[in-house]
């Protein structure tokens, strides 16, 4: 267990120096642990909230998507430590070509 207080901020603080792929496995394990502990805890809402934040973070780490909820804590933490402010896939209509072969399109 990485976060003793069921805090996504605490989890990210310990994992922020790692790459997104290195964070993925501990995040999945932590999320599963939080789900199991929700049934044994005095405060199941905190466990479930922590698990939801981790699952959202796992989705961003796994698929490198750009979050659409700017006010959500998991989205903000992902963008601050692993996300990029631009799209991961190049847009062939807007971005310059990656090589000289497609120069005639622009």
trRosetta pair geometry for C-beta under 8 A, 3 or more apart (Angstrom, degrees):
i j d omega theta_ij theta_ji phi_ij phi_ji
1 4 6.6 92 126 -84 118 59
1 30 6.9 108 -134 -122 53 83
1 33 5.9 -154 -94 141 88 157
2 10 7.3 164 129 124 87 93
2 11 5.2 86 102 -118 127 76
2 14 5.5 -158 -173 66 114 150
2 15 7.3 10 -168 -42 159 106
2 26 6.4 69 -44 168 137 120
2 30 5.5 -40 21 -96 108 133
3 6 6.1 129 120 -83 116 14
3 7 5.1 -154 -165 49 133 67
3 8 7.5 -49 -64 -74 168 21
3 10 4.1 120 -120 89 102 119
3 11 4.7 -59 -40 -57 123 83
3 14 7.8 -157 -66 11 75 130
3 30 7.0 69 19 -159 95 132
3 50 7.0 -157 86 -153 139 134
4 10 7.6 -91 33 145 62 160
5 10 5.9 114 49 -15 104 156
6 34 6.6 115 -127 -128 94 115
6 43 7.8 -148 21 99 157 117
6 46 4.5 98 95 150 155 102
6 47 5.8 -96 -121 -86 139 47
6 49 7.3 83 153 70 117 91
6 50 4.0 -112 -172 -50 86 148
7 10 4.0 79 81 4 109 107
7 11 6.9 -177 96 -9 60 81
7 50 7.0 -51 -43 -109 15 111
8 11 5.5 -51 -150 36 38 115
8 12 6.3 35 154 -16 69 106
8 50 6.3 -177 -52 -137 79 67
8 53 4.0 -85 -73 133 141 146
8 54 6.7 -157 -108 -60 97 67
8 57 7.0 167 -153 -35 118 139
8 73 5.9 125 70 122 137 120
8 74 5.9 -84 -174 -85 159 79
8 77 6.4 -159 139 6 109 162
9 12 5.9 -57 -146 40 29 107
9 13 6.2 37 153 -27 64 107
9 73 7.3 -71 -55 179 89 124
9 77 6.9 -150 -100 -91 58 136
10 13 5.6 -50 -146 31 30 117
10 14 6.8 21 158 -11 62 104
11 14 6.3 -66 -158 38 29 102
11 15 6.2 -3 158 5 66 120
11 27 7.3 94 169 -108 133 80
11 30 6.3 125 -124 155 132 167
11 54 6.9 -35 113 -94 175 100
12 15 5.9 -74 -136 53 31 96
12 16 5.5 54 164 -61 72 97
12 57 7.7 -138 -78 -129 104 151
12 77 4.6 -107 -85 -175 167 131
12 81 6.2 -180 -172 -2 111 157
13 16 6.3 -24 -132 -8 21 117
15 18 5.3 -56 -171 31 70 116
15 22 7.8 -178 -162 107 94 90
15 23 4.6 93 173 -118 129 108
15 26 6.6 -166 -99 78 130 136
15 27 7.5 59 -124 -60 174 95
16 81 4.6 -103 -136 -137 95 138
18 22 3.9 -117 177 91 118 125
18 23 5.1 148 91 -55 121 85
19 22 4.8 92 54 8 76 103
19 23 7.2 -146 93 -6 40 89
20 23 5.8 -59 -149 36 33 111
20 24 6.7 52 152 -44 64 96
20 61 4.5 -176 -172 -149 100 89
20 64 7.5 83 131 -84 168 88
20 82 4.6 105 -82 -154 105 136
21 24 5.6 -33 -152 3 36 122
21 61 7.7 166 -74 169 34 105
22 25 7.6 -55 -170 26 34 98
22 26 8.0 14 149 6 61 109
23 26 6.3 -71 -160 50 44 102
23 27 5.6 45 151 -28 79 115
23 61 6.0 -121 84 -131 109 153
23 82 7.5 -109 31 -69 149 146
24 27 5.8 -65 -148 36 25 112
24 28 6.5 23 159 -19 64 105
24 58 6.6 95 -142 -138 72 79
24 61 5.2 -171 -86 125 87 133
24 62 6.3 103 -126 -75 124 79
25 28 5.8 -52 -148 33 32 110
25 29 6.5 28 156 -14 65 106
26 29 5.6 -56 -146 41 36 111
26 30 6.0 36 156 -21 69 108
27 30 5.7 -54 -142 39 29 111
27 31 6.2 32 156 -21 64 106
27 54 5.4 178 -172 -167 87 98
27 57 6.0 -124 -154 101 143 113
27 58 5.1 178 122 -81 126 91
27 61 6.8 122 33 27 160 154
28 31 5.8 -54 -147 35 29 112
28 32 6.5 28 155 -16 63 106
28 58 6.1 96 -74 -119 74 138
29 32 5.8 -56 -149 37 30 110
29 33 6.3 31 153 -20 65 108
30 33 5.6 -54 -147 37 31 113
30 34 6.3 32 154 -20 65 105
30 54 5.7 -149 98 -130 103 153
31 34 5.8 -53 -146 35 30 110
31 35 6.5 33 153 -19 63 103
31 51 5.1 102 -154 -145 73 74
31 54 4.0 -163 -81 107 98 133
31 55 5.5 113 -142 -61 144 75
31 58 6.6 -48 -28 -32 153 139
32 35 5.7 -52 -150 34 32 112
32 36 6.5 28 154 -15 65 106
33 36 5.9 -58 -150 38 32 108
33 37 6.1 25 156 -16 67 112
34 37 5.8 -58 -141 42 30 109
34 38 6.7 49 154 -41 62 94
34 47 4.8 175 -175 -168 81 80
34 48 7.6 165 147 -77 103 23
34 50 4.8 -135 -145 96 149 110
34 51 4.0 -170 102 -68 122 92
34 54 6.7 141 23 14 145 143
35 38 5.9 -41 -158 7 31 117
35 47 7.4 155 -85 152 20 107
35 48 7.7 68 -109 -105 58 62
35 51 5.0 103 -62 -124 75 153
36 39 6.8 -60 -176 27 41 104
36 40 7.4 7 143 6 69 112
37 40 5.6 -73 -150 51 50 100
37 41 5.2 58 153 -44 83 113
37 47 5.1 -152 93 -129 94 142
38 41 5.9 -50 -130 23 26 118
38 44 4.3 76 -170 -150 78 89
38 47 3.8 -166 -84 98 78 133
38 48 5.2 73 -118 -56 141 81
38 51 7.1 -57 -45 -12 128 140
39 44 7.1 56 -73 -112 26 123
41 44 5.2 147 70 -77 104 58
41 46 7.4 -116 143 59 150 98
41 47 5.3 151 18 -28 157 136
43 46 4.4 24 131 13 114 116
43 47 7.0 138 102 -14 72 87
44 47 5.5 -56 -153 39 45 113
44 48 6.0 41 153 -19 75 107
45 48 5.8 -57 -144 40 31 109
45 49 6.1 32 156 -20 66 107
46 49 5.8 -53 -143 37 29 111
46 50 6.2 31 155 -19 63 108
47 50 5.7 -57 -149 38 28 112
47 51 6.2 29 153 -19 64 108
48 51 5.6 -52 -145 37 32 113
48 52 6.4 35 154 -21 64 103
49 52 5.8 -52 -149 34 31 112
49 53 6.5 30 153 -17 63 105
50 53 5.9 -55 -150 36 30 110
50 54 6.4 29 153 -17 64 107
51 54 5.7 -55 -146 38 31 111
51 55 6.3 32 155 -20 66 106
52 55 5.7 -54 -145 36 30 110
52 56 6.4 31 155 -18 64 105
53 56 5.8 -55 -151 36 31 110
53 57 6.3 31 151 -17 65 108
53 73 6.3 -25 -127 83 127 106
53 74 4.3 -178 -157 -65 77 117
54 57 5.5 -57 -148 40 33 113
54 58 6.2 39 151 -25 67 103
54 74 7.7 -137 -53 -114 20 129
55 58 5.4 -46 -144 31 33 116
55 59 6.7 38 154 -20 62 100
56 59 5.8 -51 -155 32 33 113
56 60 6.7 30 150 -14 63 104
56 72 7.2 -87 150 148 163 140
56 74 4.2 96 88 110 123 156
56 75 7.2 -60 148 -54 129 71
57 60 5.7 -56 -151 38 35 110
57 61 6.2 31 154 -17 68 108
57 74 4.9 -121 -55 -162 87 109
57 77 7.0 -28 -103 86 119 115
57 78 5.7 -173 -127 -72 76 109
58 61 5.8 -57 -143 40 30 109
58 62 5.9 25 160 -18 66 113
59 62 6.0 -58 -138 39 25 107
59 63 6.0 -20 177 21 64 113
59 65 6.9 -26 141 31 90 123
60 63 7.0 -76 -130 55 18 80
60 64 7.2 58 176 -106 55 20
60 65 5.8 -103 -120 55 61 81
60 67 6.3 -18 -99 -62 131 93
60 74 7.6 169 1 148 136 100
60 75 7.5 155 -69 -113 150 57
60 78 4.4 1 116 -149 159 156
60 82 7.4 125 128 86 109 122
60 83 6.8 -45 175 -77 125 107
61 64 7.6 9 -168 -68 19 56
61 78 7.3 -129 -54 -131 75 111
61 82 6.4 6 -103 121 82 163
64 88 4.8 66 135 -65 122 163
65 88 7.9 -89 -95 4 27 127
66 79 7.9 57 -150 -95 71 105
66 83 6.7 106 -120 -161 64 121
66 84 7.8 -75 -93 70 99 68
66 87 6.6 -77 -25 -101 136 58
66 88 7.7 -172 -42 -15 93 90
67 70 7.3 136 112 -79 108 45
67 72 6.9 -134 -178 58 134 117
67 74 7.8 171 -111 104 143 78
67 75 3.4 149 176 -141 161 106
67 78 6.1 125 -37 67 128 130
67 79 6.2 -96 24 -46 121 110
67 83 7.1 -58 -1 -102 99 158
68 75 7.7 -108 46 -123 33 145
69 72 3.9 42 115 -6 122 120
69 75 5.0 -179 75 -26 83 156
70 75 6.6 -121 -111 114 22 138
70 76 7.4 72 -174 -74 51 87
71 75 7.8 46 57 57 26 129
71 76 7.8 -6 -159 -44 16 116
72 75 4.2 79 73 8 100 112
72 76 6.8 -175 88 -11 51 85
73 76 5.8 -57 -147 37 31 110
73 77 6.3 27 158 -16 66 108
74 77 5.9 -57 -146 39 30 109
74 78 6.3 32 156 -21 65 107
75 78 5.9 -55 -148 35 28 111
75 79 6.4 21 158 -12 64 109
76 79 6.0 -60 -147 41 28 106
76 80 6.2 27 156 -21 64 112
77 80 5.7 -56 -143 37 30 112
77 81 6.3 -7 169 9 66 114
78 81 6.8 -84 -146 50 21 86
78 82 5.7 -55 -165 54 64 100
78 83 4.9 70 134 -34 81 116
79 82 7.9 -67 -89 60 13 59
79 83 3.8 -50 -110 58 49 139
79 85 7.3 71 -163 -81 107 66
80 83 7.5 41 10 36 29 100
84 88 6.7 119 48 -80 128 75
87 90 7.7 148 98 -90 107 19
87 91 6.7 68 67 -38 147 100
90 95 4.6 -108 -165 62 93 157
90 98 6.5 -142 -22 -54 173 109
91 94 4.3 12 99 40 125 102
91 95 5.0 125 56 -8 70 100
92 95 6.9 -46 -92 49 19 92
92 97 7.9 35 -142 -99 74 70
92 102 7.8 -74 -154 162 102 159
92 105 7.5 -40 169 145 94 161
96 106 6.8 -1 -128 -67 66 165
97 100 7.1 120 101 -99 129 16
97 101 7.1 -147 167 59 142 63
97 102 4.0 178 -119 71 142 105
97 103 6.3 -111 31 -72 147 48
97 105 6.8 119 -62 47 119 117
97 106 6.8 -135 -19 -13 100 124
98 102 7.9 49 35 31 65 122
99 102 7.1 88 70 14 71 87
100 103 5.5 -7 -166 -39 63 116
102 105 5.0 -10 169 6 92 120
102 106 7.8 76 129 -9 84 94
103 106 6.6 -72 -167 40 44 97
